[in-house]
Amino acid sequence: MSNSQASASTSAPSRRTFLASTAVAAASVAGGIPLLSGCSTEEGSGKGGTTSGKELKNLLPTYVASTVADPDIPSVNGSSPGYTKAPSAADLVVSVKGKPGHGGGYTMFEPLWGTPPPKNNAYYKAVNDALGAKISLQPQDGNTYGEKLGAVLASGDIADIVMIPLWEMGGRIHGAVSAKFADLGPYLSGDKVKKYPNLAAIPTAAWQMSVFGGKLRGLPMPLRPLAGVIPYYREDIFAKEGYQVPKSPAEFLALAKEITRPKSKVWACDDMWWSAQRFFGCPGEKPYYWVEKDGKLVHKVETENYLEALEWCRKLFAKGYVHPDAVAGKANDALTRFTSGQTLLYNDGDAKWYGATFEQAGPNPEFKIQGMDWFGPDGGDPVIYLDPPAQIWSFLNKNLSKDEIEEILALANFIAAPFGTKEQRLIDYGVEGVHHDMKKGVPVKNATGVRDVQDTYRFIASPQASVAYPDFPQMVEDYCGWMQRMGKFARKPLFYGMQIQEPNRYASLYTPFEDLAKDVTRGRKSIKDAQQAISDWRGGGGDRLRDWYAKLLDKNGSGA
């Protein structure tokens, strides 16, 4: 799949920035995840409701693994499989016989990070022709997508297919899913999904997170297990300068001092706050920000790990090792600072591993991006919490007829075709000779393909995630190797795989901590200010939220 230069704001790195940067990296842990419950809040109730046990099991589609193509790099420790070689056009498998559509026409509302392709371009026409139906895409600016999405859902003028990412699920949007979109259970639950083999091959864990309001409503884009944040470094420059990859927070600081040369316009790193949290073993983001200690739920911000991560990151800023533009909060230019050599370390989502490699292959052939292995606070083994098994869904308008829903599901089955199929080659690379050319046995997009073949259709449905970039086989080996090594230390967070909407009265409790982290790491506030904010959080609803989650945990069991 092509790269998404996704970012979400012009401020310092936010969780949304990292989630958006992985939006097009179709990924997931392997199938067969133990069943956990999907949780939701019915619109307007403000109370948590759950779907669990046998009831949940009955909602989920039967998992039937795809047998289209064996990976060159198999899954190890839950890593995504890798493909380093591309089948010739003659060897591509046809996973959908004939045209799945029956001449229908449908609209889709979705985000796009980058310049929208021209309307009615040759790529859209080729895909619609292969589908036997027309999907009229309505791409929106991904950076302001949440605002537009909220307005559209409130207006009632809703497209036939709507993509909603996890990071936009706050407030009324989460509740609107149950009110505005169709129940897909009658079409996909249990063995019904076998009518759509490519959808049946989507891992169970991703489907589990597609349960909203007690119904199977979403078509998921599975996620790679550790896709959210990767600490990258410039391996080419490290080799040239003789720098050693750090293996502890202390070594990182020492290396940062060695690298930083402001007069030469070189700084060690960008804002490393998201990496800092993993270096110090912090749990993840909502709803994964709880750990269990001595039989009690402890929030991420209440842990010593969190304060230690803040203090370590504050030192990076205080000592001048962070690029001045990152200090100023210009997060959208982080990749440019990294590829230009102004910074040698930066963190971002996994889409940038391929994206930067592809982007720099022509103008900077010596460029080599590499993922740094995670380490613990003292340089020992890290504690890494898995990312959600899915964080993007498409939903079908509840006003669609049964025949229309079945046609869209047939189209989604085509679009979710895995690597090695004729359908996947068309969706990801367009038409040979028009959007891509075969070079040394590998499909390579030309200028038209780069412009037009963007990650749009994959938002409807995606296959089990793989690392399939045969144009850069070494990058595939590097990324898969990194996942395999890090997978040894990965663990499921509490509430793993659960689709949770917190009661409205608690929904914004955690929000101030993102700005607080920026202020503390940049020296505008102190660790004491952070401790006071934590105390205020407890008294302002945090303790009550803890009780709410504790009841949820008692009812459904731990995902750890």
C-alpha positions as CSV (number, residue, x, y, z in Angstrom):
1,M,0.0,0.0,0.0
2,S,1.1,3.5,-0.6
3,N,2.2,5.9,2.1
4,S,0.0,8.4,3.9
5,Q,1.7,11.6,5.0
6,A,-0.9,11.8,7.7
7,S,-0.8,14.3,10.5
8,A,-3.4,15.8,12.5
9,S,-2.4,19.2,13.8
10,T,0.2,21.8,13.8
11,S,0.8,21.5,17.5
12,A,3.3,19.2,19.2
13,P,2.8,15.5,18.5
14,S,-0.6,14.4,19.7
15,R,-2.0,10.9,19.9
16,R,-4.2,11.7,17.0
17,T,-1.1,12.5,14.9
18,F,0.4,9.0,15.5
19,L,-2.9,7.2,15.0
20,A,-3.5,9.1,11.7
21,S,0.0,8.3,10.5
22,T,-0.8,4.6,10.8
23,A,-4.2,5.0,9.2
24,V,-3.2,3.4,5.9
25,A,-1.0,0.7,7.3
26,A,-3.5,-2.2,7.2
27,A,-2.4,-4.4,10.1
28,S,-3.4,-6.8,12.9
29,V,-2.3,-9.5,15.3
30,A,-3.0,-13.0,14.0
31,G,-6.5,-14.5,14.2
32,G,-7.6,-16.7,17.1
33,I,-7.5,-14.0,19.8
34,P,-9.5,-15.1,22.9
35,L,-12.9,-13.5,23.0
36,L,-13.2,-10.3,25.1
37,S,-16.2,-8.1,25.2
38,G,-17.1,-5.2,23.0
39,C,-18.5,-2.3,25.0
40,S,-20.5,0.6,23.9
41,T,-22.8,3.3,25.2
42,E,-26.2,3.8,23.6
43,E,-26.7,7.3,22.3
44,G,-27.6,9.7,25.0
45,S,-27.6,7.3,27.9
46,G,-24.3,8.3,29.4
47,K,-24.1,4.8,30.9
48,G,-21.8,2.0,29.9
49,G,-23.3,-1.1,28.4
50,T,-21.5,-4.2,27.4
51,T,-21.8,-7.2,25.0
52,S,-20.0,-10.2,26.4
53,G,-19.5,-13.9,26.5
54,K,-21.8,-16.0,24.4
55,E,-23.8,-13.0,23.2
56,L,-20.6,-11.5,21.7
57,K,-19.5,-14.8,20.3
58,N,-22.7,-15.1,18.4
59,L,-22.2,-11.7,16.8
60,L,-18.7,-12.3,15.4
61,P,-18.0,-13.6,11.9
62,T,-16.4,-17.0,11.6
63,Y,-12.7,-16.7,11.0
64,V,-11.4,-18.6,7.9
65,A,-7.8,-17.9,7.1
66,S,-6.8,-16.9,3.6
67,T,-4.6,-19.4,1.7
68,V,-3.8,-17.1,-1.3
69,A,-0.1,-16.6,-0.7
70,D,2.4,-17.9,1.8
71,P,4.4,-15.0,3.2
72,D,8.2,-14.8,2.7
73,I,8.5,-13.8,6.3
74,P,6.0,-15.7,8.6
75,S,4.5,-14.3,11.7
76,V,6.6,-14.6,14.9
77,N,5.6,-13.4,18.3
78,G,2.4,-12.0,16.7
79,S,4.2,-10.0,14.1
80,S,2.6,-9.3,10.7
81,P,3.7,-11.5,7.8
82,G,6.0,-10.0,5.3
83,Y,6.2,-10.2,1.5
84,T,9.4,-9.3,-0.2
85,K,8.6,-10.5,-3.7
86,A,5.7,-9.6,-6.1
87,P,3.9,-12.2,-8.2
88,S,3.9,-11.5,-11.9
89,A,0.6,-10.4,-13.4
90,A,0.1,-13.8,-14.8
91,D,0.6,-15.5,-11.4
92,L,-1.9,-13.3,-9.5
93,V,-4.8,-15.2,-7.9
94,V,-8.3,-14.2,-8.7
95,S,-10.1,-14.2,-5.3
96,V,-13.5,-12.8,-6.6
97,K,-14.9,-14.3,-9.7
98,G,-16.7,-11.9,-12.0
99,K,-17.9,-8.5,-11.0
100,P,-19.3,-8.4,-7.5
101,G,-21.6,-5.4,-8.1
102,H,-24.9,-5.2,-9.9
103,G,-24.7,-1.6,-11.2
104,G,-25.4,0.2,-8.0
105,G,-24.1,3.6,-7.1
106,Y,-22.9,4.6,-3.6
107,T,-21.3,7.6,-1.9
108,M,-18.4,7.3,0.6
109,F,-17.4,10.0,3.1
110,E,-13.8,9.6,4.2
111,P,-10.6,11.4,5.3
112,L,-7.6,12.0,3.1
113,W,-4.2,13.2,4.2
114,G,-2.6,14.9,1.2
115,T,-3.8,16.3,-2.1
116,P,-7.1,14.8,-3.4
117,P,-6.8,13.1,-6.8
118,P,-8.7,14.6,-9.7
119,K,-12.3,13.5,-9.8
120,N,-13.3,10.8,-12.2
121,N,-9.7,9.8,-12.8
122,A,-8.7,6.7,-14.7
123,Y,-8.0,4.8,-11.4
124,Y,-11.5,5.4,-10.0
125,K,-12.9,4.4,-13.4
126,A,-10.9,1.2,-13.5
127,V,-11.8,0.2,-10.0
128,N,-15.5,0.9,-10.5
129,D,-15.4,-1.1,-13.7
130,A,-13.9,-4.1,-11.9
131,L,-16.4,-3.7,-9.1
132,G,-19.4,-3.6,-11.4
133,A,-20.7,-0.7,-9.4
134,K,-19.8,2.9,-8.7
135,I,-18.4,4.2,-5.5
136,S,-18.3,8.0,-5.5
137,L,-15.6,9.1,-3.1
138,Q,-16.0,12.2,-1.0
139,P,-12.5,12.7,0.5
140,Q,-12.2,15.3,3.3
141,D,-9.2,16.9,4.9
142,G,-8.0,14.4,7.4
143,N,-6.7,17.1,9.7
144,T,-10.2,18.6,10.2
145,Y,-12.2,15.4,9.6
146,G,-13.7,15.1,13.1
147,E,-15.4,18.5,12.8
148,K,-16.9,17.7,9.4
149,L,-17.9,14.3,10.5
150,G,-19.8,15.6,13.5
151,A,-21.6,18.1,11.4
152,V,-22.6,15.5,8.8
153,L,-23.9,13.0,11.4
154,A,-25.9,15.8,13.1
155,S,-27.4,16.9,9.8
156,G,-28.7,13.5,8.8
157,D,-27.4,13.9,5.2
158,I,-25.2,10.9,5.5
159,A,-23.3,9.2,2.8
160,D,-23.9,5.5,2.1
161,I,-20.5,4.5,3.5
162,V,-18.8,6.5,6.2
163,M,-15.3,6.0,7.6
164,I,-14.8,6.8,11.2
165,P,-11.4,6.3,13.0
166,L,-11.0,5.5,16.6
167,W,-9.5,8.9,17.5
168,E,-12.7,10.7,16.3
169,M,-15.0,8.5,18.3
170,G,-15.3,10.9,21.2
171,G,-18.5,12.5,22.5
172,R,-21.6,12.1,20.4
173,I,-19.9,10.5,17.4
174,H,-19.5,7.2,19.2
175,G,-23.1,7.2,20.2
176,A,-24.3,8.2,16.8
177,V,-22.9,5.0,15.3
178,S,-25.7,3.0,16.8
179,A,-28.3,5.5,15.7
180,K,-27.2,6.1,12.2
181,F,-25.6,2.9,10.8
182,A,-26.8,-0.5,9.8
183,D,-26.5,-3.7,11.8
184,L,-24.3,-6.0,9.7
185,G,-24.8,-9.1,11.9
186,P,-27.6,-10.5,9.8
187,Y,-25.2,-10.6,6.9
188,L,-21.8,-11.4,8.5
189,S,-22.2,-13.0,11.9
190,G,-21.1,-16.6,12.3
191,D,-20.9,-18.6,9.1
192,K,-22.8,-16.0,7.1
193,V,-19.5,-14.3,6.4
194,K,-18.3,-17.3,4.4
195,K,-20.3,-15.8,1.5
196,Y,-17.5,-13.2,1.5
197,P,-14.2,-15.1,1.9
198,N,-11.9,-12.1,2.0
199,L,-14.0,-10.6,4.9
200,A,-14.0,-14.0,6.6
201,A,-10.1,-13.8,6.6
202,I,-10.1,-10.7,8.7
203,P,-8.9,-11.6,12.2
204,T,-11.5,-12.1,15.0
205,A,-9.9,-9.5,17.2
206,A,-10.6,-6.8,14.6
207,W,-14.2,-7.9,14.2
208,Q,-14.5,-7.8,18.0
209,M,-13.8,-4.1,18.1
210,S,-16.4,-3.6,15.4
211,V,-19.3,-4.2,17.8
212,F,-21.1,-1.0,18.7
213,G,-24.3,-0.7,20.7
214,G,-24.5,-4.5,21.0
215,K,-24.5,-4.9,17.2
216,L,-21.9,-5.7,14.6
217,R,-21.8,-2.4,12.7
218,G,-18.3,-1.8,11.5
219,L,-16.1,-3.1,8.7
220,P,-12.6,-3.0,10.2
221,M,-9.2,-2.0,9.0
222,P,-7.0,-4.4,11.0
223,L,-3.9,-2.9,12.7
224,R,-0.4,-4.1,13.0
225,P,0.3,-5.0,16.7
226,L,2.9,-2.3,17.5
227,A,2.1,0.2,14.7
228,G,1.3,3.3,16.8
229,V,4.7,4.6,17.8
230,I,8.1,3.6,16.4
231,P,11.4,5.3,17.4
232,Y,13.2,5.8,14.1
233,Y,16.8,6.6,13.5
234,R,18.9,7.5,10.5
235,E,20.9,4.3,10.1
236,D,22.9,5.7,7.1
237,I,24.2,8.7,9.2
238,F,24.7,6.5,12.3
239,A,27.0,4.3,10.2
240,K,28.8,7.2,8.7
241,E,29.4,9.0,12.0
242,G,30.0,5.8,14.1
243,Y,27.1,6.5,16.4
244,Q,25.9,3.5,18.5
245,V,22.1,2.9,18.8
246,P,21.2,3.6,22.5
247,K,20.0,0.7,24.7
248,S,18.7,2.7,27.7
249,P,17.3,6.2,28.4
250,A,20.7,7.2,29.8
251,E,22.5,6.1,26.7
252,F,19.9,8.0,24.6
253,L,20.7,11.2,26.5
254,A,24.5,10.7,26.1
255,L,24.1,10.1,22.3
256,A,21.8,13.1,22.0
257,K,24.6,15.3,23.5
258,E,27.1,13.8,21.0
259,I,24.9,14.3,18.0
260,T,23.6,17.9,18.7
261,R,25.5,20.6,16.8
262,P,23.3,23.7,16.5
263,K,25.8,25.6,14.5
264,S,25.6,22.9,11.8
265,K,21.8,22.9,12.1
266,V,21.8,19.3,13.5
267,W,19.9,18.3,16.6
268,A,19.6,14.8,18.0
269,C,15.8,14.4,17.9
270,D,12.3,15.6,17.5
271,D,9.8,15.6,20.4
272,M,10.2,12.0,21.8
273,W,7.3,12.1,24.3
274,W,5.5,9.1,22.8
275,S,8.6,7.1,22.8
276,A,9.5,8.1,26.3
277,Q,6.3,6.6,27.6
278,R,7.2,3.3,26.1
279,F,10.8,3.5,27.3
280,F,9.4,3.8,30.8
281,G,6.7,1.1,30.4
282,C,3.6,3.4,30.5
283,P,0.3,1.9,29.4
284,G,-1.4,3.3,26.3
285,E,-4.3,5.7,25.6
286,K,-8.0,5.5,26.3
287,P,-9.3,3.0,27.2
288,Y,-6.0,1.2,27.6
289,Y,-4.6,3.6,30.2
290,W,-5.2,1.4,33.2
291,V,-3.0,-1.1,34.9
292,E,-4.0,-3.4,37.8
293,K,-1.9,-3.2,41.0
294,D,-2.6,-5.0,44.2
295,G,-6.2,-5.6,43.1
296,K,-6.8,-1.9,42.3
297,L,-7.0,-0.1,39.0
298,V,-4.3,2.5,38.6
299,H,-4.5,5.1,35.9
300,K,-1.5,5.8,33.6
301,V,-1.0,9.3,35.0
302,E,-0.9,8.0,38.6
303,T,2.1,5.7,37.9
304,E,5.7,6.5,38.7
305,N,6.5,5.4,35.1
306,Y,4.5,8.4,33.8
307,L,6.4,10.9,35.9
308,E,9.7,9.4,35.0
309,A,8.9,9.6,31.3
310,L,8.0,13.3,31.8
311,E,11.2,14.0,33.6
312,W,13.4,12.2,31.1
313,C,11.7,14.0,28.2
314,R,12.1,17.3,30.0
315,K,15.8,16.8,30.1
316,L,16.0,16.3,26.3
317,F,14.3,19.7,25.9
318,A,16.3,21.4,28.7
319,K,19.6,20.4,27.3
320,G,18.8,21.6,23.8
321,Y,18.8,18.3,22.1
322,V,15.4,18.8,20.5
323,H,15.0,20.6,17.2
324,P,13.8,24.2,17.8
325,D,10.9,23.8,15.5
326,A,9.8,20.8,17.5
327,V,10.1,22.9,20.7
328,A,7.8,25.4,19.0
329,G,5.3,22.6,18.4
330,K,5.6,22.3,14.6
331,A,4.8,18.6,14.5
332,N,3.8,18.4,10.9
333,D,7.3,19.0,9.7
334,A,8.9,16.3,11.8
335,L,9.5,13.9,8.9
336,T,11.1,16.7,6.8
337,R,13.5,17.5,9.6
338,F,14.4,13.8,9.8
339,T,14.8,13.2,6.1
340,S,16.9,16.3,5.7
341,G,19.3,15.3,8.4
342,Q,18.4,18.1,10.8
343,T,17.3,15.4,13.3
344,L,18.6,11.8,13.5
345,L,16.0,10.4,15.8
346,Y,12.2,10.8,15.7
347,N,9.1,8.9,16.5
348,D,6.0,8.3,14.4
349,G,3.6,5.7,13.2
350,D,4.6,2.7,11.1
351,A,3.3,4.1,7.8
352,K,6.4,6.4,7.8
353,W,8.8,3.4,7.6
354,Y,7.8,2.7,4.0
355,G,6.7,6.3,3.2
356,A,10.0,7.8,4.0
357,T,11.9,5.0,2.2
358,F,9.7,5.5,-0.9
359,E,10.0,9.3,-0.8
360,Q,13.8,9.4,-0.5
361,A,14.7,6.5,-2.9
362,G,15.1,8.9,-5.8
363,P,16.5,12.1,-4.4
364,N,18.5,10.6,-1.5
365,P,19.5,7.0,-2.4
366,E,21.8,6.7,0.6
367,F,18.9,7.4,3.0
368,K,18.1,4.5,5.4
369,I,15.4,4.7,8.1
370,Q,15.5,2.1,10.8
371,G,13.4,1.3,13.8
372,M,15.2,1.4,17.2
373,D,14.5,-1.4,19.6
374,W,12.5,-0.5,22.7
375,F,14.3,-0.8,26.0
376,G,13.3,-0.5,29.7
377,P,14.0,2.4,32.1
378,D,17.3,0.8,33.2
379,G,18.3,-0.6,29.9
380,G,16.6,-4.0,30.6
381,D,13.7,-5.6,28.8
382,P,10.9,-3.2,27.8
383,V,7.2,-3.5,28.8
384,I,5.2,-2.9,25.6
385,Y,1.4,-2.7,25.5
386,L,-0.2,-3.8,22.3
387,D,-2.1,-1.3,20.1
388,P,-5.8,-1.9,19.4
389,P,-6.5,-4.7,16.9
390,A,-8.5,-2.2,14.8
391,Q,-8.9,1.6,14.9
392,I,-10.6,2.4,11.6
393,W,-14.1,1.3,10.5
394,S,-16.5,2.0,7.7
395,F,-20.2,2.0,8.4
396,L,-23.2,1.6,6.2
397,N,-26.1,4.0,6.3
398,K,-29.0,2.3,8.1
399,N,-31.4,3.6,5.4
400,L,-29.9,1.3,2.8
401,S,-32.0,-1.6,1.6
402,K,-31.1,-5.2,2.2
403,D,-30.0,-5.6,-1.5
404,E,-27.9,-2.5,-1.3
405,I,-26.1,-3.6,1.9
406,E,-25.4,-7.0,0.3
407,E,-24.0,-5.3,-2.8
408,I,-21.7,-3.1,-0.7
409,L,-20.5,-6.1,1.3
410,A,-19.7,-7.8,-2.0
411,L,-17.7,-4.8,-3.0
412,A,-16.0,-4.7,0.3
413,N,-15.1,-8.4,-0.1
414,F,-13.3,-7.5,-3.4
415,I,-11.5,-4.5,-1.8
416,A,-10.4,-6.6,1.2
417,A,-8.5,-9.0,-1.1
418,P,-5.1,-10.0,0.3
419,F,-1.6,-9.6,-1.2
420,G,-1.0,-11.8,-4.2
421,T,-4.4,-11.3,-5.7
422,K,-5.5,-9.6,-8.9
423,E,-7.9,-7.4,-6.9
424,Q,-5.2,-6.3,-4.5
425,R,-2.8,-5.3,-7.3
426,L,-5.6,-3.1,-8.8
427,I,-6.6,-1.5,-5.5
428,D,-3.0,-0.8,-4.4
429,Y,-1.3,-0.1,-7.7
430,G,-3.9,0.7,-10.3
431,V,-3.6,-0.3,-13.9
432,E,-0.3,-1.5,-15.3
433,G,1.0,0.9,-17.9
434,V,-1.2,3.7,-16.6
435,H,-0.5,3.9,-12.9
436,H,2.4,1.5,-12.4
437,D,5.0,-0.3,-14.4
438,M,6.8,-3.6,-13.7
439,K,10.4,-2.9,-13.0
440,K,12.6,-5.9,-12.1
441,G,9.5,-7.9,-11.4
442,V,8.1,-5.3,-9.0
443,P,5.1,-3.0,-9.5
444,V,6.3,0.6,-9.2
445,K,3.9,3.5,-9.3
446,N,4.6,6.2,-11.9
447,A,3.7,9.9,-11.3
448,T,0.1,9.4,-12.3
449,G,-0.1,6.4,-9.8
450,V,1.4,8.4,-7.0
451,R,-1.2,11.2,-7.6
452,D,-4.3,9.1,-8.1
453,V,-3.8,5.7,-6.3
454,Q,-4.1,6.8,-2.8
455,D,-5.4,4.9,0.2
456,T,-9.1,5.5,-0.3
457,Y,-10.8,2.2,-1.1
458,R,-8.9,0.4,1.7
459,F,-10.9,2.5,4.2
460,I,-14.0,0.5,3.2
461,A,-12.4,-2.8,4.3
462,S,-8.9,-4.2,4.6
463,P,-7.3,-7.7,4.8
464,Q,-5.3,-9.0,7.7
465,A,-2.3,-6.7,7.9
466,S,0.9,-7.6,6.2
467,V,4.1,-5.8,5.4
468,A,4.0,-6.1,1.6
469,Y,6.4,-3.7,-0.1
470,P,8.3,-5.8,-2.7
471,D,9.8,-2.6,-4.2
472,F,11.8,-2.4,-0.9
473,P,12.5,-5.9,0.3
474,Q,15.1,-4.9,2.8
475,M,12.7,-2.5,4.4
476,V,10.2,-5.4,4.7
477,E,12.8,-7.6,6.4
478,D,13.8,-4.7,8.7
479,Y,10.3,-4.0,9.8
480,C,9.2,-7.6,10.2
481,G,12.4,-8.3,12.2
482,W,11.7,-5.3,14.5
483,M,8.2,-6.6,15.1
484,Q,9.4,-10.1,15.8
485,R,11.9,-8.9,18.3
486,M,9.6,-6.5,20.0
487,G,6.7,-9.0,20.0
488,K,8.6,-11.0,22.7
489,F,7.9,-8.1,25.1
490,A,4.4,-7.2,24.1
491,R,1.4,-7.8,26.4
492,K,-2.3,-7.1,26.1
493,P,-3.4,-4.1,28.1
494,L,-6.4,-4.3,30.4
495,F,-9.6,-4.0,28.3
496,Y,-7.8,-5.2,25.2
497,G,-10.1,-5.5,22.2
498,M,-13.0,-3.8,24.0
499,Q,-15.0,-1.1,22.2
500,I,-15.6,1.3,25.1
501,Q,-17.3,4.7,25.4
502,E,-16.8,6.3,28.7
503,P,-19.8,8.1,30.2
504,N,-20.1,11.6,28.9
505,R,-19.4,13.2,32.3
506,Y,-15.9,11.6,32.2
507,A,-15.1,11.9,28.5
508,S,-12.8,14.9,28.7
509,L,-11.1,14.2,32.1
510,Y,-7.9,13.0,30.4
511,T,-7.8,15.7,27.7
512,P,-5.8,18.3,29.8
513,F,-2.9,15.9,30.2
514,E,-1.8,16.2,26.6
515,D,-1.2,19.9,27.0
516,L,0.3,19.3,30.4
517,A,2.9,17.0,29.0
518,K,3.9,19.6,26.4
519,D,4.2,22.2,29.1
520,V,6.2,20.0,31.5
521,T,8.6,18.7,28.9
522,R,9.2,22.2,27.6
523,G,9.8,23.6,31.1
524,R,6.8,25.8,31.2
525,K,5.4,23.7,34.1
526,S,7.1,21.5,36.7
527,I,6.7,17.9,37.8
528,K,5.0,19.3,40.9
529,D,2.4,20.9,38.6
530,A,1.9,17.4,37.1
531,Q,1.4,15.9,40.5
532,Q,-1.1,18.6,41.4
533,A,-3.0,17.9,38.1
534,I,-3.1,14.2,39.0
535,S,-4.6,15.1,42.4
536,D,-7.1,17.3,40.7
537,W,-8.0,14.6,38.2
538,R,-8.7,12.2,41.1
539,G,-11.0,14.6,42.8
540,G,-12.6,15.9,39.6
541,G,-13.9,12.5,38.6
542,G,-10.9,10.2,38.1
543,D,-11.8,8.1,41.2
544,R,-15.4,7.7,40.0
545,L,-14.1,6.8,36.5
546,R,-11.9,4.2,38.2
547,D,-14.9,2.7,39.9
548,W,-16.8,2.6,36.6
549,Y,-13.9,0.7,34.9
550,A,-13.6,-1.6,37.8
551,K,-17.2,-2.7,37.5
552,L,-16.6,-3.2,33.8
553,L,-13.6,-5.3,34.5
554,D,-15.5,-7.4,37.1
555,K,-18.2,-8.0,34.5
556,N,-16.1,-8.9,31.6
557,G,-12.7,-10.1,32.8
558,S,-9.2,-8.8,32.0
559,G,-7.7,-8.7,28.6
560,A,-4.2,-9.0,30.0
